[in-house]
Amino acid sequence: MDTGNKKIYFASDFHLGAPNYEESLEREKKIVDWLNHIESDVEELYLLGDIFDFWFEYKHTIPKGSTRFLGKIAEFSDKGIPVHLFAGNHDMWIFGYLQKETGMIYHKKSLSATLKGKRFFLAHGDGLGPGDTSYKILKKIFRNKLAQWLFARIHPNLGITIARKWSHSSRIANEESPKFQGEEKELQVKYVKELAKKENYDYYVLGHRHEPIDMKIDRNIRYINLGDWITNFTYGEFDGNEFSLKNW
């Protein structure tokens, strides 16, 4: 298949389900409009986490909603368009349903990939680098198989309600993200700079931060944060020559 004119797209932090059904549905329709728009020239799609504000797969139950989005992703997969989904801090409890029903390729951790001849470091972006110790401890608990098994024992009516209240109370899902804090205070920037000393990547593409950022680490290295689809509606587009951070 000729992919010379095709593009690779990136997005993150849809937070489908938040803060309520009506606003989430409006946002979901906007996301599907974007997917319809890129469908004719997309080679691969990378969704870098927090696509859902909360997701947990019980053995026979999943959270309601996101039907239009999931149907469109299944359509992409059926047409042979690879769709990559990364675990975020809001939707790390994915155990196989989405892969089976929509064909998404699931990544629990960061990914090193060569795309159209360029090297990419791809991750959601939470808990990178030093610091943020309390969150890293909480993340280990959430990823613990025993903790997941225990949560699965709670009836979905109660479990999903509790989890959504917890998720909705998160600063990152409900409030405007703080603006760029400067290179010395941005944890992702500090992490990228340290990693760049050891690894040779052209692009570091992350989510989680909710603030669209496109900056040069040095002459040949760029750090991009994809922003979000709550207030910014931003996404990344790579045509093999140039990476562009765009607004829908």
JOWOMO-V41118 format. One record per residue. RES is the residue in one small letter. SS is DSSP state (H for helix, E for strand, C for the rest). Layout:
# JOWOMO-V41118
res->[RES	RES]
ss->[SS	SS]
This chain:
# JOWOMO-V41118
res->[m	d	t	g	n	k	k	i	y	f	a	s	d	f	h	l	g	a	p	n	y	e	e	s	l	e	r	e	k	k	i	v	d	w	l	n	h	i	e	s	d	v	e	e	l	y	l	l	g	d	i	f	d	f	w	f	e	y	k	h	t	i	p	k	g	s	t	r	f	l	g	k	i	a	e	f	s	d	k	g	i	p	v	h	l	f	a	g	n	h	d	m	w	i	f	g	y	l	q	k	e	t	g	m	i	y	h	k	k	s	l	s	a	t	l	k	g	k	r	f	f	l	a	h	g	d	g	l	g	p	g	d	t	s	y	k	i	l	k	k	i	f	r	n	k	l	a	q	w	l	f	a	r	i	h	p	n	l	g	i	t	i	a	r	k	w	s	h	s	s	r	i	a	n	e	e	s	p	k	f	q	g	e	e	k	e	l	q	v	k	y	v	k	e	l	a	k	k	e	n	y	d	y	y	v	l	g	h	r	h	e	p	i	d	m	k	i	d	r	n	i	r	y	i	n	l	g	d	w	i	t	n	f	t	y	g	e	f	d	g	n	e	f	s	l	k	n	w]
ss->[C	C	C	C	C	C	E	E	E	E	E	C	C	C	C	E	C	C	C	C	H	H	H	H	H	H	H	H	H	H	H	H	H	H	H	H	H	H	C	C	C	E	E	E	E	E	E	C	C	C	C	E	C	C	C	E	C	C	C	C	C	C	C	C	C	C	H	H	H	H	H	H	H	H	H	H	H	H	C	C	C	E	E	E	E	E	C	C	C	C	C	C	E	C	C	C	H	H	H	H	H	H	C	C	E	E	E	C	C	C	E	E	E	E	E	C	C	E	E	E	E	E	E	C	C	C	C	C	C	C	C	C	H	H	H	H	H	H	H	H	H	H	H	C	H	H	H	H	H	H	H	H	C	C	C	H	H	H	H	H	H	H	H	H	H	H	H	H	C	C	H	H	H	H	C	C	C	C	C	C	C	C	C	C	C	C	H	H	H	H	H	H	H	H	H	H	C	C	C	C	C	C	E	E	E	E	C	C	C	C	C	E	E	E	E	E	E	E	C	C	E	E	E	E	E	E	C	C	C	C	C	C	C	E	E	E	E	E	C	C	C	C	E	E	E	E	E	C]
